[in-house]
């Protein structure tokens, strides 16, 4: 078993290839190399608001970013994720799931938001 401590509070994870994307609450999104699973190492980060969920599709990571809502990152270069879009609904985004051109964003007491992500740079 191997362990890699993160600066925040690891809340959610998704894996693409040999890279793990960890939503780390106040620690943002931590990008970890799993090339050697016995020795994972951080290779990049996005310092977000309060990241609580993350999922990948293609060159984008979709992040449930607490009070900031949905944050879309271009992750073409995992070492340097870049924010390219976002959508801020009422409430606190705590989870995100994708289906086709839609992102289903859980927003605490505000319930479920359905967000059109056909243009990831301009979710609506």
N, C-alpha and C positions, 0 to 999 in steps of 0.2 A: 504494500500500500504506500502511496506517495501523497504528500500534502503540500499545498502551496497557500500560504496565508495571503489574504488580500487586505488592503487598507481600510475597507468599509465593513459591510456585513453582506456576505455572499447570499443572494436571494434567489436567483434563477440562472440557468445556464442553457446554452444551445451550442451545438458542435457542427462545424462545417469542415470536412476534411480533417486535417491535423491541427485545427485551431478551435479553441473554446472561447465563447463570448460569455462573460459572467456579469450579470447585473449585480452591482455591489453596493446598492443603496447610495449612501453619501459618497462612496468611492467611485461613482460613475460606472462606466462599462470597462472591465478589464479584459484585455485580449491575451490569451495564453497559448503558447505553442505546446502541442501534444506530440510533437515529432518523436520525443522519447517519453512515453507515458510514465516511466519510472521517475522522471525528473521534469515535470512541467515547469515552464518559465514564462514570465510576463514579457510580451514583445511590444505591447502598445496599450493605449488607454484613451478613453473619451471621458473627460471630466464633466459629467452631466449634472442634473439637479439631484433627484432622488430616484435612481433607476431601480425598478421593481420587476421588470420583465424584459425579455429580449428574444427575438426570433429573426431568422435569416431568410432572405430570398434573393438569389442572384448576387449582385454586387451591393445589396443594401441590407442593413440591419434595422429592424423596427423595434424601438425601445419604448416601453411603458415608463415614462419619465416623471412619475409623481405629479406634482402640481403643474409641471410644464406640459403634461399630456403626452402626445405621441411625438417622438423625435425620430427622424429618419437619418441614418448615417450611411455615407458611401464608404464601403469597407474594401474597396479595390486593393488598397494597401493596408493590410491588417495592422501594421505598425503605426499607421496614422489615420484612424477613422475620422471622417469629416462630416459635420452636420450639414445636410443639404435641404432639409425640409422639416416641417412640424405642424402639428394641429393641437390647439389648446382648448379642450372643452372644460366645462365646469367640473369641479371635483378633482380627485387625485387618481391618475392612471396607475393601476396596479398590475395589469396583465394585458397581453396582446396576442391575438391569434390571427393568422392570415388565411384567406380563402379566395382564390382568384384575385380580382382587383379590389378586394375589400379587406380592411383590417377591423377586427372586432376588439374594441378597447374597453376594458372593464374600468369603470371610474367610481369606485367606492359607492357612496350613497346615491350618486347620480346615475348609477346603473350602467347599462351597456350602450356604447356609442358605436355606430357603424360608419366607418370612414372610407371614402373612396381614395384608393392609392394608385389609380391607374397612371398618374404622374407622381412618382415618389417625391419629387421636389415641391409639389404643391398638394398635399393631402387636403381633402375637403369632406 
